[in-house]
Amino acid sequence: MGETVKFGLLEIKALKCGISNNKENKSNSVAYIQVRDLTNKNNDEVFVFNGWMFSSSPSITPFDHPVYDIWLVSCY
């Protein structure tokens, strides 16, 4: 949490992560993620993804990149 991890040409940082319960009492990991593409040298503060990810519903706020795909699996 809070550490920036480099994967390929991406920098990924998870700011928050937790477990929520939905109506059916199923656990759902939820995380606030920021992703920067290091090939974009124009502005260091521009994120290609900046928002919440949900492990049970990755299509709600998908990470859209032509090369990489990021999914939230769980919070440890």
C-alpha positions in Angstrom: 0.0 0.0 0.0 1.2 3.4 -0.9 4.4 2.1 -2.7 4.9 2.6 -6.4 5.7 -0.6 -8.3 7.1 -0.6 -11.8 5.8 -3.2 -14.2 7.1 -3.0 -17.8 6.4 0.6 -18.9 3.8 1.2 -16.1 4.1 2.6 -12.6 1.3 1.3 -10.4 0.4 2.6 -7.0 -2.4 1.2 -4.7 -3.5 3.9 -2.3 -6.4 2.1 -0.5 -7.5 -1.5 -0.4 -10.2 -3.3 1.5 -12.9 -5.9 1.6 -16.6 -5.0 1.2 -19.6 -7.3 1.4 -22.3 -7.2 -1.2 -26.0 -8.1 -0.8 -25.3 -11.8 -1.3 -22.7 -11.8 1.6 -19.9 -12.3 -0.9 -16.6 -10.7 -0.3 -15.4 -8.1 -2.8 -12.0 -6.6 -2.8 -12.0 -2.9 -3.6 -8.9 -0.8 -4.3 -8.0 2.8 -5.3 -5.3 2.5 -8.0 -3.2 5.0 -9.9 -1.3 4.0 -13.0 1.1 6.0 -15.0 2.5 5.1 -18.5 6.2 5.9 -18.5 6.3 6.3 -22.3 4.4 9.5 -21.9 7.2 12.0 -21.2 4.9 15.1 -21.6 3.6 15.3 -18.1 4.6 13.2 -15.1 1.4 13.9 -13.3 -1.0 12.4 -15.9 -2.4 9.0 -15.0 -3.7 6.5 -17.6 -5.9 5.2 -14.8 -6.9 6.8 -11.5 -9.8 5.3 -9.7 -11.5 2.4 -7.9 -11.2 -1.2 -9.0 -13.5 -4.0 -7.9 -12.4 -7.7 -7.9 -15.9 -9.0 -8.5 -16.8 -6.5 -11.3 -13.7 -5.5 -13.3 -15.8 -4.1 -16.0 -17.3 -1.3 -13.8 -14.1 0.8 -14.0 -11.8 -1.1 -16.4 -8.1 -0.3 -17.0 -7.9 0.5 -20.8 -4.4 0.2 -22.3 -3.3 -1.1 -25.7 -0.5 -3.4 -24.2 -1.2 -4.1 -20.5 -4.2 -5.3 -18.6 -4.6 -4.9 -14.9 -7.2 -6.7 -12.7 -7.7 -6.5 -9.0 -7.6 -10.0 -7.5 -7.8 -9.4 -3.8 -6.5 -7.3 -0.9 -4.1 -9.0 1.4 
